[in-house]
Amino acid sequence: MVSNKHRLAYEEGKLGDFDYIIVGGGSSGATLAGRLSSNPSVKVLLLEAGPSDGSLKIKVPLGYGSLFYDQKFNWKYETEPEAELNGRRMYWPRGKVLGGSSAINAMVYVRGHQNDFEDWAKVAPGWSWSNVEPLFKKIEDWKGESSSARGGSGPVGVSNVERDVHPLTNKYLEAGQELGFPLNRDYNGSHMEGVSVYQTTIANGLRVSSASAYISKRNSGRNLRVITNAHVTKLIFDGRRAIGVCFSQGNRETTVLTDGEVILSAGALNSPHLLYLSGLGPANELQPHGISVLQDMPHVGRHLQDHIGVDFTLAVNRPSLNQKLRPVLGKFLVGLEYLFFKSGPLAMSLNQAGGFVKSDPSLKAPDLQLYFSPLSYSTAPQGKRPLMSPDPYPAVRLGFNPTKPTSEGWISLKSSDPFESPKFVGNYLSTEEDKKVMISGMHLMRKFLKTKAMRDIVEEELSPGSDFNDDKSFMDFARSEGGTVFHQCGTCRMGKDISSSVVDESLKVHGIDGLRVVDASIFPRITTGNTNAPSIMVGEKAADIILAEQKI
């Protein structure tokens, strides 16, 4: 039974009666809310810490550069000094807005490699590739060539921009083929390997976030209520059952309870933090901060994974996007093109191409993800993302990241204050395997530069430069210049039991009733490529699981 104290607080909140309280309206949470509320008999409350997603900076695809440091839409997290990165702190932007990081990211859409999900299925049998492939199809409104491998009527527009890329991008694709990598026109199709033009979550010149895809057309419904600027501070339990949450809006504190379920979708950094604050986590993490331990869960906040990448900056002998996006006249013309035609550079991601390749042909799956941007931005003003200030000379960026890092970081509390962010440790490049793959990637970049296609356009390797030419110097460069690719995951990982994980394959927290986690924190291991598409898939999968349980 719910105590009278809690019931009174609930009534004072005047929020109605809900079957599900979802904490966080990001890639997974907004998806889950939209799908659950499609059942008219289900009442859903979605609490989002940030504002709505109506800003033009969110809608215009290239606007993500201005969102990079915008505290209105961004948690603006930062790691502790990273031991293997020369003591540097990594800046971790995370979406604090309806749509979460899908509203501020670079919009690259990557399902992941089939082997990723076969690995997941070893600890969660219902998550194999055969289980999740139909969910990716369900997500997609694919605008490329029709294929039985792709979805064509889902809520998330996925664009094919092969005909719109910059001419320099085509030179990159030629270079990859010179090296023996096939041109793959659909890395989300039957096979992933090769060099490719990136697919993006853009439709009709506008960003497609999880919120715009799953929430906007439904949030006026009677059975879904969305509350923005609602910072959840803790979960409420009756014994070992989650029964509600407390949240703050300005100076107002509200408690809302449910006889159904509480679902954490606050993301890989905030979901474990909320579990900590609510007494779920390693006892030795909670007790020093005066938090009563409801259940000792040693894997909460552990196993944090992220991709770390390195870029080469290359001066070229023909105009790059620098010559369009830096001059005042160029910006004006680009703006007009977008205003009247919803096309041009403002309607695209700057990561126009890349791909997935093997550093060793004997590998079962690609271990490197590639990036090519027909723009460079090494001279940025303080407080703005570099891409907002392109270099004055023609240049491009060629980069990569290892796809399957073995290094794991963690999250630790600074205090029991829900408004103080915890300590984040990425622990990048802490294994010999990760260092080996990083060095392999650096050597591959140099192979690209020796191709005829790249020699035709590259005048000078500006960074790292010719002084970096062996394994040791390559690692020195990675330590001094390598950076996050913004794919944090794994901190509430899915698995068989509490001895190895946080949630089971139905995403229920081990040993606790009425509580699930549904976001990238449940990844048993990081996927190959950008993590937004798999995060949306997690929301779809959770909805299927929950709605199926209702019918039993």
C-alpha positions as CSV (number, residue, x, y, z in Angstrom):
1,M,0.0,0.0,0.0
2,V,1.1,3.6,-0.7
3,S,1.5,5.7,2.4
4,N,-1.0,8.5,3.1
5,K,2.0,10.9,3.0
6,H,2.9,9.9,-0.5
7,R,-0.8,9.9,-1.7
8,L,-1.3,13.4,-0.4
9,A,1.8,14.7,-2.2
10,Y,0.5,13.0,-5.4
11,E,-2.9,14.7,-5.0
12,E,-1.3,18.1,-4.5
13,G,0.6,17.7,-7.7
14,K,-2.7,17.4,-9.6
15,L,-1.2,15.4,-12.4
16,G,-3.9,12.8,-12.8
17,D,-3.5,9.0,-12.8
18,F,-0.8,7.4,-14.9
19,D,0.1,3.8,-15.7
20,Y,3.7,4.7,-16.6
21,I,6.0,7.5,-15.5
22,I,8.9,7.9,-17.9
23,V,11.9,9.9,-16.7
24,G,13.6,11.5,-19.7
25,G,12.3,12.4,-23.2
26,G,15.4,11.5,-25.2
27,S,16.2,9.0,-28.0
28,S,14.7,6.1,-26.1
29,G,12.2,7.8,-23.7
30,A,10.3,9.8,-26.3
31,T,10.1,6.7,-28.5
32,L,8.8,4.7,-25.6
33,A,6.2,7.4,-24.6
34,G,4.9,7.7,-28.2
35,R,4.6,3.9,-28.6
36,L,3.0,3.2,-25.2
37,S,0.5,6.1,-25.7
38,S,-0.6,4.7,-29.0
39,N,-2.6,2.3,-26.9
40,P,-5.6,4.4,-25.8
41,S,-6.0,2.4,-22.6
42,V,-2.6,3.3,-21.4
43,K,-1.9,6.6,-19.6
44,V,1.7,7.9,-19.7
45,L,3.5,10.8,-18.0
46,L,6.8,11.9,-19.6
47,L,9.0,14.1,-17.6
48,E,11.8,15.9,-19.4
49,A,14.5,18.0,-17.5
50,G,14.9,20.4,-20.4
51,P,12.6,22.6,-22.5
52,S,10.6,21.7,-25.6
53,D,12.4,21.2,-28.9
54,G,10.8,24.1,-30.9
55,S,14.0,26.1,-31.3
56,L,15.1,26.8,-34.9
57,K,18.6,25.8,-33.9
58,I,17.3,22.3,-33.3
59,K,15.1,22.2,-36.5
60,V,17.8,23.4,-38.9
61,P,20.3,20.5,-39.3
62,L,23.5,22.5,-39.3
63,G,22.2,24.4,-36.2
64,Y,23.8,21.6,-34.0
65,G,27.0,23.6,-34.0
66,S,25.4,26.3,-32.0
67,L,23.9,23.8,-29.6
68,F,27.2,22.4,-28.6
69,Y,27.7,24.7,-25.7
70,D,24.2,26.0,-25.2
71,Q,23.2,25.4,-21.6
72,K,19.6,25.9,-22.4
73,F,19.6,22.6,-24.3
74,N,22.7,20.9,-23.0
75,W,23.9,19.3,-19.8
76,K,27.5,20.4,-20.7
77,Y,29.1,17.6,-18.7
78,E,32.9,17.2,-18.3
79,T,35.0,14.2,-17.3
80,E,37.6,14.0,-14.6
81,P,41.2,14.4,-15.9
82,E,41.8,11.4,-18.2
83,A,45.0,9.5,-17.4
84,E,45.7,8.3,-20.9
85,L,44.8,11.6,-22.5
86,N,47.6,13.6,-20.9
87,G,45.3,14.6,-18.0
88,R,42.8,16.4,-20.3
89,R,39.1,16.6,-19.4
90,M,36.7,15.5,-22.1
91,Y,33.7,17.8,-22.7
92,W,30.6,15.7,-23.0
93,P,27.6,17.5,-24.4
94,R,24.3,15.7,-23.7
95,G,20.9,16.8,-24.8
96,K,18.8,18.5,-22.1
97,V,15.7,19.0,-24.2
98,L,12.7,17.1,-25.5
99,G,14.4,14.6,-27.9
100,G,17.5,14.4,-25.7
101,S,20.8,14.0,-27.6
102,S,18.8,13.2,-30.8
103,A,17.9,16.9,-30.8
104,I,21.5,18.1,-30.7
105,N,23.6,15.4,-32.4
106,A,25.2,15.2,-35.8
107,M,22.2,13.1,-37.1
108,V,24.2,10.2,-38.5
109,Y,22.0,7.1,-38.6
110,V,23.8,3.8,-38.0
111,R,22.0,0.7,-36.8
112,G,25.1,-1.2,-35.8
113,H,26.7,-4.4,-37.0
114,Q,24.7,-7.6,-36.9
115,N,27.4,-9.1,-34.7
116,D,26.8,-6.4,-32.0
117,F,23.4,-7.8,-31.3
118,E,24.5,-11.4,-31.5
119,D,26.9,-10.5,-28.7
120,W,24.0,-8.8,-26.8
121,A,22.0,-12.0,-27.1
122,K,24.7,-14.0,-25.2
123,V,23.4,-12.3,-22.0
124,A,19.9,-11.2,-23.3
125,P,18.6,-13.9,-25.7
126,G,15.7,-11.7,-26.9
127,W,18.0,-9.1,-28.4
128,S,19.7,-11.0,-31.2
129,W,19.9,-9.5,-34.7
130,S,16.8,-11.4,-35.8
131,N,14.9,-9.8,-32.9
132,V,16.0,-6.2,-33.4
133,E,16.2,-6.0,-37.2
134,P,12.3,-5.7,-37.5
135,L,12.4,-2.9,-35.0
136,F,14.9,-0.9,-37.0
137,K,12.6,-1.3,-40.0
138,K,9.7,-0.1,-37.9
139,I,11.7,3.0,-37.0
140,E,12.7,4.0,-40.5
141,D,11.2,6.1,-43.3
142,W,14.1,5.4,-45.6
143,K,14.4,7.8,-48.5
144,G,17.0,5.8,-50.5
145,E,16.7,3.0,-52.9
146,S,13.9,0.6,-51.9
147,S,15.2,-2.5,-50.2
148,S,13.7,-5.4,-48.3
149,A,16.4,-4.7,-45.6
150,R,15.0,-1.2,-44.9
151,G,11.8,0.3,-43.5
152,G,9.8,2.8,-45.5
153,S,6.9,3.9,-43.4
154,G,8.3,4.5,-39.9
155,P,8.3,7.8,-38.0
156,V,12.0,8.6,-38.4
157,G,13.0,10.0,-41.7
158,V,16.4,8.7,-42.8
159,S,17.9,10.7,-45.7
160,N,20.0,9.6,-48.6
161,V,22.2,12.5,-49.8
162,E,24.5,10.8,-52.3
163,R,23.6,13.4,-54.9
164,D,24.1,16.4,-52.6
165,V,27.5,15.9,-51.2
166,H,30.4,18.2,-51.8
167,P,32.7,17.3,-54.7
168,L,35.6,16.8,-52.2
169,T,33.5,14.1,-50.5
170,N,33.5,12.1,-53.8
171,K,37.3,12.3,-53.8
172,Y,37.3,10.7,-50.4
173,L,35.1,7.9,-51.7
174,E,37.4,7.4,-54.6
175,A,40.4,7.1,-52.3
176,G,38.7,4.5,-50.2
177,Q,38.0,2.4,-53.3
178,E,41.7,2.7,-54.3
179,L,42.5,1.1,-51.0
180,G,40.3,-1.8,-51.8
181,F,37.3,-0.8,-49.7
182,P,34.0,-1.3,-51.6
183,L,31.6,1.6,-52.1
184,N,28.7,0.7,-49.9
185,R,25.6,2.5,-50.8
186,D,23.7,1.2,-47.8
187,Y,25.7,0.3,-44.7
188,N,22.4,-0.2,-42.9
189,G,21.4,-2.8,-45.3
190,S,22.6,-6.4,-45.7
191,H,26.2,-5.7,-45.0
192,M,28.1,-2.8,-43.3
193,E,31.6,-2.8,-44.6
194,G,33.0,-0.2,-47.0
195,V,33.1,3.5,-47.6
196,S,29.8,5.3,-47.7
197,V,27.9,8.6,-47.8
198,Y,26.3,8.9,-44.3
199,Q,22.6,8.5,-43.8
200,T,21.1,11.1,-41.5
201,T,17.9,11.7,-39.6
202,I,16.8,14.6,-41.7
203,A,13.6,14.9,-43.7
204,N,12.5,17.8,-45.9
205,G,15.5,19.8,-44.8
206,L,14.6,19.5,-41.0
207,R,16.2,17.4,-38.2
208,V,14.2,14.4,-37.1
209,S,14.6,13.8,-33.4
210,S,12.9,11.1,-31.3
211,A,10.6,13.9,-30.1
212,S,9.5,15.2,-33.5
213,A,9.1,11.6,-34.7
214,Y,7.2,10.1,-31.8
215,I,5.8,12.8,-29.6
216,S,4.8,16.0,-31.5
217,K,1.7,14.4,-33.2
218,R,0.6,12.7,-30.0
219,N,1.2,15.0,-27.1
220,S,-2.2,16.5,-27.3
221,G,-3.8,13.1,-26.7
222,R,-5.6,12.5,-23.4
223,N,-3.4,9.6,-22.5
224,L,0.0,11.2,-22.9
225,R,1.1,14.2,-20.8
226,V,4.5,15.7,-21.4
227,I,6.0,18.0,-18.8
228,T,9.2,19.8,-19.7
229,N,11.7,21.6,-17.4
230,A,10.9,18.8,-14.8
231,H,14.2,17.8,-13.1
232,V,13.6,14.4,-11.4
233,T,15.5,14.3,-8.1
234,K,14.8,10.9,-6.8
235,L,12.7,7.8,-7.1
236,I,10.1,6.8,-4.4
237,F,9.8,3.2,-3.2
238,D,7.3,1.3,-1.1
239,G,9.5,-1.5,0.2
240,R,11.3,-2.8,-2.9
241,R,8.8,-1.5,-5.4
242,A,9.2,1.8,-7.3
243,I,6.0,3.8,-6.9
244,G,6.8,7.3,-8.1
245,V,9.2,10.1,-8.5
246,C,9.9,13.6,-7.1
247,F,10.7,16.3,-9.5
248,S,11.5,20.0,-9.4
249,Q,10.2,22.8,-11.6
250,G,11.8,26.1,-10.6
251,N,11.1,26.4,-6.9
252,R,8.2,23.9,-6.9
253,E,8.7,20.3,-5.8
254,T,6.2,17.7,-7.0
255,T,5.7,14.1,-6.1
256,V,3.8,11.9,-8.5
257,L,3.0,8.2,-7.8
258,T,1.8,5.3,-10.0
259,D,0.3,1.9,-9.4
260,G,2.1,0.9,-12.7
261,E,5.8,1.4,-13.4
262,V,8.5,4.0,-13.2
263,I,10.8,3.9,-16.3
264,L,14.2,5.6,-16.3
265,S,15.1,6.9,-19.7
266,A,17.4,9.7,-18.5
267,G,20.4,8.5,-20.6
268,A,23.7,6.7,-19.9
269,L,24.9,9.5,-17.6
270,N,21.8,10.5,-15.7
271,S,20.0,7.2,-15.3
272,P,22.7,5.7,-13.1
273,H,22.9,9.0,-11.2
274,L,19.2,8.8,-10.3
275,L,19.6,5.1,-9.2
276,Y,22.5,6.2,-6.9
277,L,20.4,9.0,-5.4
278,S,17.6,6.6,-4.8
279,G,19.7,4.0,-3.0
280,L,20.5,1.6,-5.8
281,G,24.2,1.1,-6.6
282,P,27.4,0.0,-5.1
283,A,27.1,0.3,-1.3
284,N,30.6,1.7,-1.0
285,E,29.6,4.4,-3.5
286,L,26.4,5.5,-1.6
287,Q,27.2,5.2,2.1
288,P,29.9,7.9,2.2
289,H,27.3,10.4,0.9
290,G,24.7,9.4,3.5
291,I,22.5,7.6,1.1
292,S,20.6,4.7,2.5
293,V,21.2,1.5,0.5
294,L,18.0,0.0,-0.7
295,Q,19.9,-2.6,-2.7
296,D,23.6,-3.1,-3.2
297,M,24.1,-3.2,-7.0
298,P,27.8,-3.2,-7.9
299,H,27.3,-2.7,-11.6
300,V,25.3,0.5,-11.6
301,G,27.4,3.3,-13.0
302,R,30.2,1.0,-14.1
303,H,31.1,-0.4,-17.6
304,L,30.8,3.1,-19.2
305,Q,31.9,2.9,-22.8
306,D,32.4,5.6,-25.5
307,H,34.1,5.9,-28.9
308,I,37.2,8.1,-29.1
309,G,38.3,9.5,-32.4
310,V,41.1,11.3,-34.1
311,D,41.0,13.8,-37.0
312,F,43.6,14.7,-39.6
313,T,43.3,18.3,-41.0
314,L,44.2,18.6,-44.6
315,A,44.8,21.8,-46.7
316,V,43.3,21.3,-50.2
317,N,43.8,22.9,-53.6
318,R,40.2,23.6,-54.3
319,P,37.3,25.2,-52.4
320,S,35.9,23.4,-49.5
321,L,32.8,24.3,-47.4
322,N,35.1,26.8,-45.6
323,Q,34.7,29.1,-48.6
324,K,30.9,29.0,-48.2
325,L,30.4,29.0,-44.5
326,R,33.1,31.5,-43.4
327,P,32.5,34.7,-45.5
328,V,29.5,36.9,-44.7
329,L,28.3,36.7,-48.3
330,G,28.7,33.0,-48.3
331,K,26.6,32.6,-45.1
332,F,24.0,34.9,-46.6
333,L,23.7,32.8,-49.8
334,V,23.7,29.5,-47.9
335,G,20.9,30.9,-45.7
336,L,18.8,31.9,-48.7
337,E,19.2,28.5,-50.3
338,Y,18.0,26.9,-47.1
339,L,15.1,29.4,-46.6
340,F,13.7,28.9,-50.1
341,F,14.6,25.3,-51.0
342,K,15.4,23.6,-47.6
343,S,18.7,22.4,-49.3
344,G,22.4,23.2,-49.2
345,P,24.9,22.9,-46.4
346,L,22.4,24.0,-43.7
347,A,20.2,21.1,-44.6
348,M,22.9,18.5,-44.0
349,S,25.3,17.1,-41.4
350,L,28.9,18.1,-41.9
351,N,29.9,14.4,-41.5
352,Q,29.0,13.8,-45.1
353,A,30.8,10.5,-45.6
354,G,32.8,7.8,-43.8
355,G,32.3,4.1,-43.6
356,F,33.2,1.0,-41.7
357,V,36.4,-0.9,-42.5
358,K,38.7,-3.6,-41.1
359,S,42.3,-2.8,-40.1
360,D,43.0,-6.5,-40.5
361,P,41.2,-8.4,-43.3
362,S,40.9,-11.5,-41.0
363,L,38.6,-9.7,-38.6
364,K,34.9,-10.8,-38.5
365,A,33.6,-7.2,-38.5
366,P,34.9,-3.6,-39.1
367,D,37.0,-2.3,-36.2
368,L,37.3,1.3,-37.6
369,Q,34.6,3.9,-38.4
370,L,35.7,6.6,-40.8
371,Y,34.6,10.2,-41.1
372,F,35.1,12.8,-43.9
373,S,34.0,16.4,-43.6
374,P,34.6,18.9,-46.5
375,L,35.3,21.6,-44.0
376,S,37.9,22.4,-41.3
377,Y,37.6,24.3,-38.1
378,S,40.9,24.5,-36.2
379,T,40.6,28.2,-35.2
380,A,37.4,28.4,-33.2
381,P,36.5,31.3,-30.9
382,Q,36.0,30.4,-27.2
383,G,32.6,29.2,-26.3
384,K,31.5,28.1,-29.8
385,R,31.8,24.7,-31.4
386,P,34.6,24.9,-33.9
387,L,32.4,24.2,-36.9
388,M,30.8,27.5,-36.4
389,S,34.1,29.2,-37.3
390,P,35.6,27.5,-40.4
391,D,39.2,28.1,-41.3
392,P,39.9,30.9,-43.8
393,Y,41.7,28.6,-46.2
394,P,40.4,25.5,-48.1
395,A,40.7,22.4,-46.0
396,V,39.0,19.2,-45.0
397,R,39.0,16.7,-42.1
398,L,39.6,13.0,-42.4
399,G,39.1,11.0,-39.2
400,F,38.3,7.7,-37.6
401,N,37.4,6.0,-34.3
402,P,37.8,2.4,-33.2
403,T,34.4,0.8,-33.2
404,K,34.6,-1.7,-30.3
405,P,36.7,-0.2,-27.5
406,T,37.5,-2.5,-24.6
407,S,38.2,0.3,-22.1
408,E,35.5,0.9,-19.5
409,G,34.9,4.0,-17.4
410,W,32.6,4.8,-14.5
411,I,30.4,7.3,-12.7
412,S,30.9,8.3,-9.1
413,L,29.0,10.6,-6.8
414,K,30.3,14.0,-5.7
415,S,27.5,14.4,-3.2
416,S,23.9,13.5,-2.6
417,D,22.7,16.7,-4.1
418,P,20.6,15.8,-7.2
419,F,21.6,19.1,-8.8
420,E,25.3,18.4,-8.7
421,S,26.6,16.4,-11.5
422,P,28.6,13.3,-10.6
423,K,32.2,12.5,-11.5
424,F,32.6,11.0,-15.0
425,V,35.6,9.0,-15.9
426,G,35.8,7.9,-19.6
427,N,39.0,5.9,-18.9
428,Y,39.8,6.0,-22.6
429,L,42.7,4.0,-24.2
430,S,43.3,2.2,-20.9
431,T,43.8,-1.2,-22.6
432,E,46.5,-2.4,-24.9
433,E,43.9,-3.6,-27.4
434,D,42.5,-0.1,-27.7
435,K,45.9,1.5,-28.2
436,K,46.7,-1.1,-30.9
437,V,43.5,-0.3,-32.9
438,M,44.1,3.4,-32.5
439,I,47.6,3.1,-34.0
440,S,46.1,1.0,-36.9
441,G,43.7,3.7,-37.6
442,M,46.4,6.3,-37.8
443,H,48.4,4.2,-40.2
444,L,45.2,3.9,-42.3
445,M,44.8,7.6,-42.5
446,R,48.3,7.9,-44.0
447,K,47.4,5.2,-46.5
448,F,44.4,7.3,-47.6
449,L,46.8,10.3,-48.1
450,K,48.9,8.2,-50.5
451,T,46.1,7.4,-52.9
452,K,45.8,9.2,-56.2
453,A,42.4,10.6,-55.3
454,M,43.8,12.3,-52.2
455,R,47.1,13.4,-53.8
456,D,45.0,15.2,-56.4
457,I,43.4,17.5,-53.8
458,V,45.7,17.6,-50.7
459,E,48.3,20.3,-50.6
460,E,49.5,19.7,-47.0
461,E,48.8,17.6,-43.9
462,L,48.3,20.4,-41.4
463,S,47.6,18.1,-38.5
464,P,49.1,15.9,-37.1
465,G,51.9,16.7,-39.7
466,S,55.0,14.8,-40.9
467,D,56.7,14.8,-37.5
468,F,54.2,12.1,-36.5
469,N,55.3,9.0,-38.4
470,D,55.6,6.0,-36.1
471,D,53.6,4.1,-33.5
472,K,54.9,6.1,-30.6
473,S,54.2,9.5,-32.1
474,F,50.8,8.4,-33.3
475,M,49.9,7.5,-29.8
476,D,51.3,10.8,-28.6
477,F,49.0,12.5,-31.0
478,A,46.0,10.4,-30.0
479,R,46.6,11.3,-26.3
480,S,47.0,15.0,-27.0
481,E,44.3,15.5,-29.7
482,G,41.9,12.5,-29.5
483,G,38.4,13.2,-28.4
484,T,35.0,11.7,-27.6
485,V,32.6,10.9,-30.4
486,F,29.7,11.4,-27.9
487,H,28.5,7.8,-27.7
488,Q,28.4,7.1,-23.9
489,C,26.6,3.9,-23.0
490,G,26.6,0.7,-20.8
491,T,26.3,2.1,-17.3
492,C,23.1,0.1,-16.4
493,R,23.9,-2.8,-18.6
494,M,21.6,-5.6,-19.5
495,G,22.4,-9.1,-18.4
496,K,21.4,-12.3,-16.6
497,D,21.5,-11.3,-12.9
498,I,22.7,-8.7,-10.4
499,S,26.1,-10.3,-10.2
500,S,27.0,-9.0,-13.7
501,S,24.4,-6.4,-14.7
502,V,21.7,-4.0,-13.7
503,V,18.6,-4.9,-15.7
504,D,17.3,-8.2,-17.2
505,E,16.3,-8.7,-20.9
506,S,12.9,-7.1,-20.2
507,L,14.8,-4.1,-18.9
508,K,13.6,-4.6,-15.3
509,V,16.0,-3.6,-12.6
510,H,17.2,-6.8,-10.8
511,G,15.5,-7.3,-7.4
512,I,13.2,-4.2,-7.7
513,D,9.6,-4.3,-8.8
514,G,8.0,-1.6,-10.9
515,L,11.2,-0.2,-12.2
516,R,12.9,-0.4,-15.7
517,V,15.7,1.4,-17.4
518,V,15.2,2.1,-21.1
519,D,18.1,4.0,-22.8
520,A,21.7,3.6,-24.0
521,S,22.8,2.7,-20.5
522,I,21.4,-0.8,-20.9
523,F,23.8,-1.6,-23.8
524,P,25.7,-4.8,-22.8
525,R,28.5,-3.5,-25.1
526,I,28.8,-0.5,-27.3
527,T,27.6,-0.9,-30.9
528,T,29.5,-0.4,-34.1
529,G,28.9,3.2,-35.1
530,N,26.7,6.1,-33.8
531,T,24.4,5.1,-31.0
532,N,21.3,7.2,-31.7
533,A,19.6,4.5,-33.9
534,P,20.2,1.7,-31.4
535,S,18.9,3.9,-28.6
536,I,15.7,4.5,-30.5
537,M,15.5,0.8,-31.1
538,V,15.7,0.2,-27.4
539,G,12.7,2.4,-26.9
540,E,10.8,0.4,-29.6
541,K,11.8,-2.9,-28.0
542,A,10.8,-1.7,-24.5
543,A,7.4,-0.7,-25.8
544,D,6.8,-4.1,-27.4
545,I,7.9,-5.9,-24.2
546,I,5.6,-3.7,-22.0
547,L,2.6,-3.8,-24.2
548,A,2.9,-7.6,-24.6
549,E,3.1,-8.0,-20.8
550,Q,-0.2,-6.0,-20.5
551,K,-2.0,-8.6,-22.6
552,I,-0.9,-11.6,-20.4
